[in-house]
Amino acid sequence: MNKATYEWRQIPGGPKLAVATVPDSECAALSIYIPAGSRDEANLPTGLAHFVEHMVFKGTTRRSAKEISFEIENGGGQLNACTTEDHTVYEGRGEADLMPVLVDVLSDMVWNATFPEHEITLEREVIGEEITMYRESPSDHIGDLISSALWPDHPLGNPISGSLESIAQIDRSTLLGFRDQHYFREDIVIAAAGPFSIDEISAMFEPFLPEKFHAVEAPLAFHRNGQIPGRVTDARETDQLQLAMAWHTPGLQSPKRHALRMLSLMLGETASSRLFLELREERGLCYQIGSDVSFFDETGAFEISAGLDPESREEAIDCILREIDDLLENGPRPGELDRAKRLSISQSKQAFESTSSHAAWAGEGLMDFGRIPAPLEWRESVLAVTDEEVHAVAREIFLNQKPAIAEILPNEDE
């Protein structure tokens, strides 16, 4: 593993700065984390956070959209961005010598974007094509449907990209309002990795930081309050059934998150997992079957999804529920948890060969927990998970609630 030293500080009157110093690295990575995403769109058009992310690339007071791309790529670097339910991240990476340019360009984009009217019109069309593309891909669209079933009447249940109807409501004033509210917050995190000290990165940023950042407004919290899980279906011209089932879980701040991660690895994330072996290898019911667990600050989701022959639906659901019932009754099988731990830790070690992963570890750790956990500390937490803890958290999520269900079905007249 590329050894890194992690440090962070609160810039006086500004955002947090997290730096992973990797002395021998020839590469650099830089990310700016905005702790706002689609869950911050209560009483706003859905897809607004994602629309802002797109527009940040469309020109600043100092650079055109073309100049942004060329300045980075002429130096051999890359830019990217992503919007999730609870944050938006802007990323740049390249050779270590490119770090000052990454700092300059990313800062300019995030804090000086101008949102030109003609670019908004063009980008609305681009985002519309993106929405259509995902809707026409059942394996992608099922994710939006299961979210709407699990979190109805809450922004967590909305599609991150919005809808064709919602993005039509978004204008320059709406975009600027969201940007100004969330892109100058004191809890923004800047994360950098490469052969640099925290003092060096801080000095690079100093000329480019805005003069003022403001206090944080918390997003609309989620409370289950005995909420009945939803069921959402969509019919279309398709030969395959897409099925998703999801349960609420404890959130990111819960110590149970490590046991939940192990539960997902054991149940459906790998080729040695229960659902993969039973539904695909033993019964041939599907090509794709998997599970995943996602966390937000106060809540989370455990999801199982599969692509099936419609005639296999009942058998597949019976198999899924039978594996869950076995876990509930008997807990993990001998060796199952140890294998999950080894897989998880190995995946982590492989990821840390990348400078970008060091920046992500530092940035996400500071954003989520207010500190940067040492990778060794995280591994020790994983290794400390017991069969009894996995059994207990499985009983907590599967016994106490019925699943939300989403399905994409073939048209009945097909």
C-alpha angles and dihedrals in degrees: 000000000000101000115233135186114214125211135162140183140178108247105228107260090356146070131307119271122210121184131187106199109207103179099194097041119122090195138071133207129189131184134179112203118204106195093219132089141142093319088066092064098090107149089004132099111279114248093036097122090048092048090053089052090056094047094052087072093053101082143300137216087275106031140039120226089259092050091052091056096041096047091056098038094044085062092049094255136129135220128204140161139193137192121208134172094276108021147021119217130195114199137191130178140172142116116335093254089062095064096098089053092048090052092049097045099041091047090050092050097046098044105023106040111139102202097218113212095232091051091051090055092049094044092050087062092047093050089046089057089048091053091048091048092054093044090053091052106074094196089057099038093053087070092062092046096051090048090054090049094048098042107028116174092015129096090240086071095056123098110259092226093047123218134289088257096049097047089051087065094054116100136167093274092053092048094048091047092055092044093049092047097049110021095064098049123134091231095062110125125214112198126189135176132188140076093323136108122231089250091056093050091045090053091050091054098043097087093048106046119107116250096241137036123181139216122278127260111207117232123243106290121229120235121179095205093178091308113178112235114248133232121215127184134184126189123205145142101293137123094213133069116226111205130186130177124186140182131194115251137185113281139251095283094056118104086219091075093091093053089047091053090051090048091055093049090050096045106042122335101091144042089255094050123116099247095045092050096044104039101032108024101033102031105020091223097141147004095219125042126150150143133221139179124212129187136207126179099274103013144020145188136239108202135187119190136177142172110224147170102260090235089060094056100103094042091049094050090047090052093048093049092045092056090048091049090051090053091048093050102037108017122217119348120242110288094005097108093043090055091050091051092050092049093049095048093044091052089051094050092049091050092053090065085080124078089214090060091054090053091047092049092051096043099044093042092053093043095047103036107018091245140055109256114216111247088234090055090053092049091050089052090052093047090050094060111113134206087246092056092050090047092049096049091047089054091047096055103030101039100043100052143028116240126258108238132206126181137180106203136186114258109268092231092055 
